[in-house]
Amino acid sequence: MSPEKGEASHAIADIYVARKLKEIKYNGILRLTMLKVYNTATRAKETFTPIESDHVKMYVCGPTVYNYVHIGNARPVVVFDTLFRVLNCLFKQVTYARNITDIDDKIMKAAKEQGISIAALTAHYADEYVKDMAQLNALSPTISPKATDHVGDMIAMVEALIANGHAYEADKHVLFDVKSMDDYGKLSNRSLEDMLEGARVEVASYKKYAGDFVLWKPSSEDEPGWDSPWGRGRPGWHLECSAMIENHLGDTIDIHGGGRDLIFPHHENELAQSQCAHNGKQYVKYWMHNGFINVDGEKMSKSLGNFKTVRDLLGKFHGEAIRFALLSGQYRSELDFSAELLNQAKASLDALYGALLNSPAPVQALSDEQRNQSAVFAALLDDLNTPLAISELHKLSKELNKFPENADLKSELVGMAELMGLLQQEPDTWFQGEESDTSWIEDLIAQRNQAKLDKNYARADEIREELKAKGIILLDSKEGTSWRKE
């Protein structure tokens, strides 16, 4: 390296260090090392302190597998996958459970309509769900329990609730007695009367109170069922998660996540039955819920014809662009999902990958100190402020464009994006796609280069337009011609 280049390199380093010191002083050391989350139970943002100092236990409600999942199902996956990644940076062990609901009335109906067994239906769609979520760069949870593997645990919990005076048997059903719990409704902050207005509760003659919910219900001969002290039957929906959490994570867990639509009745009833089955012991320390997804400004529903499955979207957009779009809004806010949002996500990723593509610097693993000092990490620690984190990624990419040889900048950009499941590919793969055979493209580029040497510029332009019509954009530079997909 020449003396001039060496001095320039030191100057770049000095500018970068000065910038980082300014960020540290501005953000504050404490903010950079503590995670804060919004707790639905307290309706406040709190500093996260796990029950065990070195082990975090998190459970997130997964899908009911009778069809391909919609984009609303994908939002909690992406949100809590990001939280999982952040927690793994902060704690020695994180156990993340995301269940599969493989017994439900919707499943029974779909299996009957398709003329296949429930087991075949749920196995197929559970596998397809895993494939779709992998396309969104979601890590595999530590545990993926299935409801049907825990029926024995559910029966045991019902027996405990009856013994504790919180449940009763009536007309071959077992129901939770909501009036037996003094603070029932505390999670959703509703009175018993408020809960009944417009709520999804079944009013039946055998209930002591209309708001009592089913723990166990009878099965007919043509319905799936399990033997129990109350006859052949199957569990209620709310009971399933409580039993799986108890089996795999214990009586009390750190974080329980899911969509806002689950706060009532699902999570409210989960809390009630689990707490009452364990003599009032706290069930969850931090409840976290993501906001709804609207499509083109309207609530997503099959009746409106705007019901978007992840599988359908993956046929039109890259999974990483879908993930970026889901992270573009603060997770607790409603998100308006549209083709425009996805196109914006693609353009943003193009800009970030472009900075990496233009940088010859090597990518190095970030130290804990480097990560903790990053403004991106500070944003994520502030209740997963992904819009701010994305903004900070763009700041890094702009600086990398100015100083493409700065390995620290490039490493921070890649390392911090990884915490959000972004920039997971090689830049040239992102721009060129995963074409199995690109020889035809290279052949046309060679023909174009020869045409330019022959001063046959009309033919060179024809080749450029021919490739453009097939979605291939040519990029000319001093080093030669490269290409990328449109």
LUMRO-390505 format. One record per residue (C-alpha): residue in three letters; residue number from 1; x, y, z. Coordinates in nm, 2 decimals. Example, Ala and Ser with C-alpha at 12.3 -4.5 7.8 and 13.67 -1.06 7.14 Angstrom:
  type  seq       x       y       z
   Ala    1    1.23   -0.45    0.78
   Ser    2    1.37   -0.11    0.71
END
This chain:
  type  seq       x       y       z
   Met    1    0.00    0.00    0.00
   Ser    2    0.13    0.34   -0.09
   Pro    3    0.18    0.61    0.18
   Glu    4   -0.10    0.81    0.02
   Lys    5   -0.34    0.52    0.04
   Gly    6   -0.24    0.44    0.39
   Glu    7   -0.31    0.79    0.51
   Ala    8   -0.65    0.78    0.33
   Ser    9   -0.73    0.45    0.50
   His   10   -0.64    0.60    0.85
   Ala   11   -0.86    0.90    0.77
   Ile   12   -1.15    0.68    0.69
   Ala   13   -1.10    0.49    1.01
   Asp   14   -1.08    0.81    1.21
   Ile   15   -1.41    0.94    1.06
   Tyr   16   -1.58    0.61    1.14
   Val   17   -1.46    0.59    1.50
   Ala   18   -1.57    0.95    1.56
   Arg   19   -1.91    0.87    1.43
   Lys   20   -1.94    0.57    1.65
   Leu   21   -1.83    0.76    1.96
   Lys   22   -2.09    1.03    1.89
   Glu   23   -2.36    0.76    1.86
   Ile   24   -2.26    0.60    2.19
   Lys   25   -2.26    0.93    2.37
   Tyr   26   -2.60    1.02    2.22
   Asn   27   -2.78    0.69    2.28
   Gly   28   -2.63    0.62    2.62
   Ile   29   -2.45    0.30    2.73
   Leu   30   -2.75    0.17    2.94
   Arg   31   -2.99    0.20    2.65
   Leu   32   -2.76   -0.01    2.44
   Thr   33   -2.74   -0.30    2.68
   Met   34   -3.09   -0.34    2.81
   Leu   35   -3.39   -0.48    2.62
   Lys   36   -3.73   -0.30    2.67
   Val   37   -4.06   -0.46    2.56
   Tyr   38   -4.42   -0.35    2.57
   Asn   39   -4.61   -0.57    2.81
   Thr   40   -4.98   -0.61    2.72
   Ala   41   -5.05   -0.71    3.08
   Thr   42   -4.93   -0.38    3.23
   Arg   43   -4.99   -0.16    2.92
   Ala   44   -4.64   -0.02    2.95
   Lys   45   -4.29   -0.06    2.81
   Glu   46   -4.07   -0.24    3.06
   Thr   47   -3.71   -0.34    3.10
   Phe   48   -3.69   -0.71    3.02
   Thr   49   -3.56   -0.92    3.32
   Pro   50   -3.59   -1.29    3.27
   Ile   51   -3.71   -1.52    3.55
   Glu   52   -3.38   -1.71    3.53
   Ser   53   -3.08   -1.49    3.47
   Asp   54   -2.93   -1.70    3.19
   His   55   -3.23   -1.88    3.04
   Val   56   -3.52   -1.71    2.86
   Lys   57   -3.84   -1.91    2.79
   Met   58   -4.07   -1.78    2.51
   Tyr   59   -4.38   -1.93    2.35
   Val   60   -4.56   -1.80    2.05
   Cys   61   -4.90   -1.93    1.92
   Gly   62   -4.85   -2.11    1.58
   Pro   63   -5.10   -2.19    1.30
   Thr   64   -5.40   -2.42    1.28
   Val   65   -5.29   -2.63    0.99
   Tyr   66   -5.58   -2.69    0.75
   Asn   67   -5.46   -2.47    0.46
   Tyr   68   -5.18   -2.25    0.35
   Val   69   -5.12   -1.97    0.60
   His   70   -5.21   -1.61    0.52
   Ile   71   -4.98   -1.31    0.56
   Gly   72   -5.14   -1.22    0.90
   Asn   73   -5.01   -1.56    1.03
   Ala   74   -4.66   -1.46    0.90
   Arg   75   -4.63   -1.14    1.09
   Pro   76   -4.59   -1.29    1.44
   Val   77   -4.34   -1.54    1.30
   Val   78   -4.12   -1.26    1.16
   Val   79   -4.16   -1.04    1.47
   Phe   80   -4.08   -1.31    1.72
   Asp   81   -3.81   -1.46    1.51
   Thr   82   -3.64   -1.12    1.52
   Leu   83   -3.69   -1.11    1.90
   Phe   84   -3.55   -1.46    1.92
   Arg   85   -3.24   -1.34    1.74
   Val   86   -3.20   -1.04    1.97
   Leu   87   -3.25   -1.25    2.29
   Asn   88   -2.98   -1.50    2.17
   Cys   89   -2.73   -1.21    2.17
   Leu   90   -2.82   -1.12    2.53
   Phe   91   -2.87   -1.45    2.71
   Lys   92   -2.69   -1.78    2.73
   Gln   93   -2.99   -1.99    2.65
   Val   94   -3.32   -1.91    2.48
   Thr   95   -3.59   -2.18    2.45
   Tyr   96   -3.84   -2.07    2.19
   Ala   97   -4.16   -2.28    2.14
   Arg   98   -4.40   -2.23    1.86
   Asn   99   -4.69   -2.48    1.85
   Ile  100   -4.88   -2.65    1.57
   Thr  101   -5.26   -2.68    1.63
   Asp  102   -5.34   -3.01    1.45
   Ile  103   -5.69   -3.07    1.60
   Asp  104   -5.97   -2.82    1.55
   Asp  105   -6.32   -2.81    1.40
   Lys  106   -6.18   -2.63    1.09
   Ile  107   -5.94   -2.91    1.04
   Met  108   -6.21   -3.17    1.08
   Lys  109   -6.43   -2.99    0.82
   Ala  110   -6.14   -2.95    0.57
   Ala  111   -6.04   -3.31    0.60
   Lys  112   -6.40   -3.42    0.54
   Glu  113   -6.44   -3.20    0.24
   Gln  114   -6.12   -3.33    0.08
   Gly  115   -6.19   -3.69    0.17
   Ile  116   -5.86   -3.75    0.35
   Ser  117   -5.76   -3.82    0.71
   Ile  118   -5.70   -3.55    0.96
   Ala  119   -5.35   -3.68    1.01
   Ala  120   -5.27   -3.65    0.64
   Leu  121   -5.42   -3.31    0.61
   Thr  122   -5.23   -3.16    0.91
   Ala  123   -4.90   -3.33    0.82
   His  124   -4.91   -3.18    0.47
   Tyr  125   -5.00   -2.83    0.58
   Ala  126   -4.76   -2.83    0.87
   Asp  127   -4.48   -2.91    0.63
   Glu  128   -4.59   -2.64    0.39
   Tyr  129   -4.60   -2.39    0.67
   Val  130   -4.24   -2.47    0.76
   Lys  131   -4.14   -2.43    0.40
   Asp  132   -4.31   -2.09    0.37
   Met  133   -4.17   -1.95    0.69
   Ala  134   -3.82   -2.07    0.58
   Gln  135   -3.86   -1.85    0.27
   Leu  136   -3.91   -1.56    0.50
   Asn  137   -3.57   -1.63    0.66
   Ala  138   -3.73   -1.75    0.99
   Leu  139   -3.52   -1.96    1.21
   Ser  140   -3.66   -2.29    1.33
   Pro  141   -3.80   -2.26    1.69
   Thr  142   -3.63   -2.46    1.96
   Ile  143   -3.94   -2.67    2.00
   Ser  144   -4.25   -2.71    1.77
   Pro  145   -4.50   -2.91    1.98
   Lys  146   -4.81   -3.05    1.83
   Ala  147   -5.14   -3.04    2.02
   Thr  148   -5.23   -3.40    1.95
   Asp  149   -4.91   -3.52    2.13
   His  150   -5.02   -3.35    2.45
   Val  151   -5.38   -3.46    2.51
   Gly  152   -5.27   -3.65    2.82
   Asp  153   -5.13   -3.32    2.96
   Met  154   -5.46   -3.15    2.88
   Ile  155   -5.66   -3.41    3.06
   Ala  156   -5.44   -3.38    3.36
   Met  157   -5.48   -3.00    3.37
   Val  158   -5.86   -3.03    3.35
   Glu  159   -5.86   -3.27    3.64
   Ala  160   -5.65   -3.02    3.84
   Leu  161   -5.90   -2.74    3.76
   Ile  162   -6.19   -2.95    3.87
   Ala  163   -6.01   -3.04    4.19
   Asn  164   -5.93   -2.67    4.26
   Gly  165   -6.30   -2.57    4.21
   His  166   -6.24   -2.38    3.89
   Ala  167   -6.41   -2.62    3.65
   Tyr  168   -6.72   -2.83    3.63
   Glu  169   -6.87   -3.11    3.42
   Ala  170   -7.20   -3.05    3.25
   Asp  171   -7.37   -3.25    2.97
   Lys  172   -7.05   -3.44    2.88
   His  173   -6.86   -3.11    2.86
   Val  174   -6.61   -2.97    3.11
   Leu  175   -6.61   -2.59    3.14
   Phe  176   -6.40   -2.33    3.32
   Asp  177   -6.60   -2.13    3.57
   Val  178   -6.49   -1.78    3.50
   Lys  179   -6.66   -1.64    3.81
   Ser  180   -6.44   -1.86    4.03
   Met  181   -6.14   -1.64    3.94
   Asp  182   -6.15   -1.30    4.10
   Asp  183   -5.94   -1.12    3.84
   Tyr  184   -6.06   -1.29    3.53
   Gly  185   -6.03   -1.04    3.24
   Lys  186   -5.72   -0.87    3.37
   Leu  187   -5.52   -0.93    3.05
   Ser  188   -5.77   -0.78    2.81
   Asn  189   -5.88   -0.53    3.08
   Arg  190   -6.25   -0.61    3.04
   Ser  191   -6.53   -0.68    3.28
   Leu  192   -6.73   -1.00    3.24
   Glu  193   -7.02   -0.81    3.09
   Asp  194   -6.79   -0.64    2.84
   Met  195   -6.65   -0.97    2.73
   Leu  196   -6.99   -1.11    2.63
   Glu  197   -7.07   -0.82    2.40
   Gly  198   -6.98   -0.93    2.05
   Ala  199   -6.73   -1.19    2.18
   Arg  200   -6.68   -1.53    2.03
   Val  201   -6.84   -1.72    2.31
   Glu  202   -7.08   -2.01    2.28
   Val  203   -7.41   -1.96    2.48
   Ala  204   -7.53   -2.31    2.58
   Ser  205   -7.79   -2.42    2.83
   Tyr  206   -7.55   -2.64    3.02
   Lys  207   -7.33   -2.34    3.12
   Lys  208   -7.35   -2.19    3.47
   Tyr  209   -7.26   -1.85    3.31
   Ala  210   -7.26   -1.76    2.94
   Gly  211   -6.89   -1.66    2.96
   Asp  212   -6.77   -2.00    3.08
   Phe  213   -6.55   -2.16    2.82
   Val  214   -6.50   -2.52    2.71
   Leu  215   -6.21   -2.72    2.84
   Trp  216   -6.33   -3.06    2.71
   Lys  217   -6.61   -3.15    2.47
   Pro  218   -6.76   -3.48    2.35
   Ser  219   -6.68   -3.63    2.01
   Ser  220   -6.93   -3.82    1.80
   Glu  221   -6.84   -4.15    1.65
   Asp  222   -6.72   -3.99    1.32
   Glu  223   -6.51   -3.73    1.50
   Pro  224   -6.16   -3.76    1.64
   Gly  225   -6.16   -3.82    2.01
   Trp  226   -5.96   -3.95    2.31
   Asp  227   -6.08   -4.14    2.62
   Ser  228   -6.11   -3.93    2.93
   Pro  229   -6.28   -3.93    3.28
   Trp  230   -6.57   -3.75    3.11
   Gly  231   -6.61   -3.98    2.82
   Arg  232   -6.46   -3.98    2.47
   Gly  233   -6.39   -3.63    2.35
   Arg  234   -6.14   -3.37    2.25
   Pro  235   -5.99   -3.06    2.41
   Gly  236   -6.10   -2.70    2.37
   Trp  237   -5.88   -2.46    2.18
   His  238   -5.75   -2.26    2.47
   Leu  239   -5.65   -2.56    2.67
   Glu  240   -5.40   -2.68    2.41
   Cys  241   -5.14   -2.40    2.45
   Ser  242   -5.16   -2.41    2.83
   Ala  243   -5.07   -2.78    2.83
   Met  244   -4.79   -2.75    2.58
   Ile  245   -4.63   -2.47    2.78
   Glu  246   -4.66   -2.66    3.10
   Asn  247   -4.50   -2.97    2.95
   His  248   -4.21   -2.80    2.77
   Leu  249   -4.14   -2.47    2.95
   Gly  250   -4.29   -2.51    3.30
   Asp  251   -4.56   -2.33    3.51
   Thr  252   -4.43   -1.98    3.44
   Ile  253   -4.26   -1.84    3.13
   Asp  254   -4.09   -1.51    3.04
   Ile  255   -4.26   -1.42    2.71
   His  256   -4.59   -1.53    2.55
   Gly  257   -4.64   -1.38    2.20
   Gly  258   -4.90   -1.38    1.93
   Gly  259   -5.13   -1.15    1.73
   Arg  260   -5.35   -0.89    1.89
   Asp  261   -5.66   -1.08    1.80
   Leu  262   -5.56   -1.35    2.04
   Ile  263   -5.57   -1.13    2.35
   Phe  264   -5.93   -1.22    2.40
   Pro  265   -6.06   -1.48    2.43
   His  266   -5.76   -1.71    2.37
   His  267   -5.48   -1.56    2.58
   Glu  268   -5.72   -1.44    2.85
   Asn  269   -5.85   -1.80    2.89
   Glu  270   -5.50   -1.95    2.87
   Leu  271   -5.40   -1.73    3.15
   Ala  272   -5.71   -1.82    3.36
   Gln  273   -5.68   -2.20    3.33
   Ser  274   -5.30   -2.21    3.37
   Gln  275   -5.30   -1.98    3.67
   Cys  276   -5.59   -2.16    3.84
   Ala  277   -5.44   -2.50    3.77
   His  278   -5.13   -2.40    3.96
   Asn  279   -5.29   -2.23    4.26
   Gly  280   -5.25   -1.88    4.14
   Lys  281   -4.89   -1.90    4.03
   Gln  282   -4.80   -1.64    3.76
   Tyr  283   -4.83   -1.78    3.41
   Val  284   -4.65   -1.53    3.19
   Lys  285   -4.43   -1.24    3.29
   Tyr  286   -4.44   -1.04    2.96
   Trp  287   -4.73   -1.07    2.71
   Met  288   -4.64   -0.93    2.37
   His  289   -4.88   -0.89    2.08
   Asn  290   -4.83   -0.77    1.72
   Gly  291   -5.08   -0.55    1.54
   Phe  292   -5.32   -0.65    1.26
   Ile  293   -5.25   -0.65    0.89
   Asn  294   -5.48   -0.47    0.65
   Val  295   -5.46   -0.53    0.28
   Asp  296   -5.48   -0.22    0.05
   Gly  297   -5.64   -0.03    0.33
   Glu  298   -5.91   -0.28    0.42
   Lys  299   -5.93   -0.55    0.68
   Met  300   -5.81   -0.88    0.53
   Ser  301   -6.10   -1.13    0.48
   Lys  302   -6.21   -1.39    0.24
   Ser  303   -6.54   -1.21    0.18
   Leu  304   -6.36   -0.90    0.05
   Gly  305   -6.14   -1.11   -0.18
   Asn  306   -5.82   -0.97   -0.03
   Phe  307   -5.71   -1.28    0.16
   Lys  308   -5.34   -1.32    0.08
   Thr  309   -5.16   -1.64    0.15
   Val  310   -4.78   -1.64    0.20
   Arg  311   -4.76   -1.91   -0.08
   Asp  312   -4.93   -1.68   -0.33
   Leu  313   -4.71   -1.39   -0.24
   Leu  314   -4.40   -1.60   -0.27
   Gly  315   -4.49   -1.66   -0.63
   Lys  316   -4.46   -1.29   -0.70
   Phe  317   -4.21   -1.15   -0.45
   His  318   -3.89   -1.27   -0.29
   Gly  319   -3.94   -1.40    0.07
   Glu  320   -3.68   -1.15    0.20
   Ala  321   -3.88   -0.86    0.05
   Ile  322   -4.20   -0.99    0.22
   Arg  323   -4.00   -1.01    0.55
   Phe  324   -3.87   -0.66    0.50
   Ala  325   -4.22   -0.53    0.44
   Leu  326   -4.34   -0.70    0.76
   Leu  327   -4.06   -0.53    0.95
   Ser  328   -4.11   -0.19    0.80
   Gly  329   -4.38   -0.10    1.05
   Gln  330   -4.35   -0.10    1.43
   Tyr  331   -4.48   -0.45    1.53
   Arg  332   -4.75   -0.33    1.76
   Ser  333   -4.91   -0.10    1.50
   Glu  334   -5.14   -0.20    1.22
   Leu  335   -4.97   -0.26    0.89
   Asp  336   -5.12   -0.18    0.55
   Phe  337   -4.99   -0.46    0.32
   Ser  338   -4.99   -0.39   -0.05
   Ala  339   -4.80   -0.45   -0.37
   Glu  340   -4.67   -0.09   -0.33
   Leu  341   -4.52   -0.18    0.01
   Leu  342   -4.36   -0.49   -0.13
   Asn  343   -4.21   -0.30   -0.42
   Gln  344   -4.07   -0.04   -0.18
   Ala  345   -3.93   -0.33    0.03
   Lys  346   -3.76   -0.47   -0.28
   Ala  347   -3.62   -0.13   -0.37
   Ser  348   -3.48   -0.08   -0.02
   Leu  349   -3.31   -0.42   -0.03
   Asp  350   -3.17   -0.34   -0.37
   Ala  351   -3.01   -0.03   -0.22
   Leu  352   -2.86   -0.23    0.08
   Tyr  353   -2.74   -0.52   -0.13
   Gly  354   -2.60   -0.26   -0.38
   Ala  355   -2.38   -0.11   -0.12
   Leu  356   -2.24   -0.46   -0.04
   Leu  357   -2.20   -0.55   -0.40
   Asn  358   -1.99   -0.23   -0.46
   Ser  359   -1.76   -0.29   -0.16
   Pro  360   -1.45   -0.51   -0.19
   Ala  361   -1.40   -0.51    0.19
   Pro  362   -1.41   -0.85    0.37
   Val  363   -1.70   -0.92    0.61
   Gln  364   -1.59   -1.00    0.97
   Ala  365   -1.79   -1.13    1.26
   Leu  366   -1.89   -0.85    1.50
   Ser  367   -1.76   -0.86    1.86
   Asp  368   -2.01   -0.82    2.14
   Glu  369   -1.88   -0.47    2.20
   Gln  370   -1.92   -0.37    1.83
   Arg  371   -2.27   -0.50    1.83
   Asn  372   -2.37   -0.34    2.15
   Gln  373   -2.24    0.00    2.03
   Ser  374   -2.44   -0.02    1.70
   Ala  375   -2.73    0.22    1.66
   Val  376   -2.92   -0.06    1.49
   Phe  377   -2.89   -0.28    1.80
   Ala  378   -3.01    0.01    2.01
   Ala  379   -3.32    0.05    1.80
   Leu  380   -3.40   -0.33    1.83
   Leu  381   -3.35   -0.32    2.21
   Asp  382   -3.61   -0.04    2.22
   Asp  383   -3.92   -0.28    2.19
   Leu  384   -3.81   -0.40    1.85
   Asn  385   -3.81   -0.06    1.68
   Thr  386   -3.75   -0.22    1.34
   Pro  387   -3.84    0.10    1.13
   Leu  388   -3.57    0.29    1.31
   Ala  389   -3.33   -0.01    1.28
   Ile  390   -3.40   -0.02    0.90
   Ser  391   -3.33    0.36    0.89
   Glu  392   -2.99    0.29    1.06
   Leu  393   -2.91    0.02    0.81
   His  394   -2.96    0.27    0.53
   Lys  395   -2.73    0.51    0.70
   Leu  396   -2.47    0.24    0.72
   Ser  397   -2.51    0.16    0.35
   Lys  398   -2.48    0.52    0.25
   Glu  399   -2.15    0.55    0.44
   Leu  400   -2.03    0.22    0.29
   Asn  401   -2.10    0.37   -0.05
   Lys  402   -1.87    0.66    0.04
   Phe  403   -1.60    0.44    0.20
   Pro  404   -1.64    0.10    0.02
   Glu  405   -1.31   -0.04    0.15
   Asn  406   -1.41    0.01    0.52
   Ala  407   -1.45   -0.35    0.65
   Asp  408   -1.60   -0.22    0.98
   Leu  409   -1.88   -0.05    0.81
   Lys  410   -1.96   -0.35    0.58
   Ser  411   -1.93   -0.59    0.87
   Glu  412   -2.17   -0.39    1.08
   Leu  413   -2.42   -0.36    0.80
   Val  414   -2.42   -0.74    0.74
   Gly  415   -2.41   -0.84    1.11
   Met  416   -2.69   -0.61    1.22
   Ala  417   -2.91   -0.69    0.92
   Glu  418   -2.87   -1.06    1.01
   Leu  419   -3.04   -0.98    1.35
   Met  420   -3.35   -0.89    1.14
   Gly  421   -3.31   -1.18    0.91
   Leu  422   -3.21   -0.95    0.62
   Leu  423   -2.92   -0.94    0.37
   Gln  424   -2.89   -1.32    0.40
   Gln  425   -2.77   -1.38    0.05
   Glu  426   -2.46   -1.30   -0.15
   Pro  427   -2.53   -0.96   -0.33
   Asp  428   -2.48   -1.11   -0.68
   Thr  429   -2.73   -1.39   -0.60
   Trp  430   -2.98   -1.13   -0.48
   Phe  431   -2.95   -0.93   -0.80
   Gln  432   -2.92   -1.22   -1.04
   Gly  433   -3.16   -1.46   -0.87
   Glu  434   -3.11   -1.83   -0.85
   Glu  435   -3.11   -1.91   -1.22
   Ser  436   -3.00   -2.27   -1.28
   Asp  437   -2.85   -2.18   -1.62
   Thr  438   -2.72   -1.83   -1.69
   Ser  439   -2.50   -1.93   -1.98
   Trp  440   -2.76   -1.78   -2.23
   Ile  441   -2.73   -1.44   -2.06
   Glu  442   -2.35   -1.45   -2.06
   Asp  443   -2.36   -1.55   -2.43
   Leu  444   -2.57   -1.25   -2.52
   Ile  445   -2.35   -1.02   -2.32
   Ala  446   -2.05   -1.16   -2.51
   Gln  447   -2.23   -1.09   -2.84
   Arg  448   -2.31   -0.74   -2.73
   Asn  449   -1.95   -0.67   -2.63
   Gln  450   -1.84   -0.79   -2.98
   Ala  451   -2.10   -0.58   -3.14
   Lys  452   -1.97   -0.27   -2.96
   Leu  453   -1.61   -0.36   -3.07
   Asp  454   -1.74   -0.38   -3.43
   Lys  455   -1.91   -0.04   -3.37
   Asn  456   -2.24   -0.21   -3.45
   Tyr  457   -2.42   -0.01   -3.18
   Ala  458   -2.77   -0.09   -3.32
   Arg  459   -2.71   -0.46   -3.25
   Ala  460   -2.57   -0.39   -2.91
   Asp  461   -2.89   -0.19   -2.82
   Glu  462   -3.11   -0.47   -2.96
   Ile  463   -2.94   -0.72   -2.72
   Arg  464   -2.98   -0.49   -2.42
   Glu  465   -3.36   -0.45   -2.50
   Glu  466   -3.39   -0.82   -2.57
   Leu  467   -3.25   -0.90   -2.22
   Lys  468   -3.46   -0.62   -2.06
   Ala  469   -3.77   -0.78   -2.21
   Lys  470   -3.68   -1.09   -2.02
   Gly  471   -3.63   -0.91   -1.69
   Ile  472   -3.25   -0.88   -1.72
   Ile  473   -3.08   -0.54   -1.66
   Leu  474   -2.73   -0.48   -1.79
   Leu  475   -2.49   -0.27   -1.58
   Asp  476   -2.18   -0.13   -1.76
   Ser  477   -1.87   -0.02   -1.56
   Lys  478   -1.50    0.01   -1.60
   Glu  479   -1.46   -0.36   -1.50
   Gly  480   -1.70   -0.47   -1.77
   Thr  481   -2.07   -0.56   -1.80
   Ser  482   -2.26   -0.73   -1.52
   Trp  483   -2.63   -0.80   -1.50
   Arg  484   -2.91   -0.83   -1.25
   Lys  485   -3.28   -0.93   -1.25
   Glu  486   -3.53   -0.64   -1.27
END
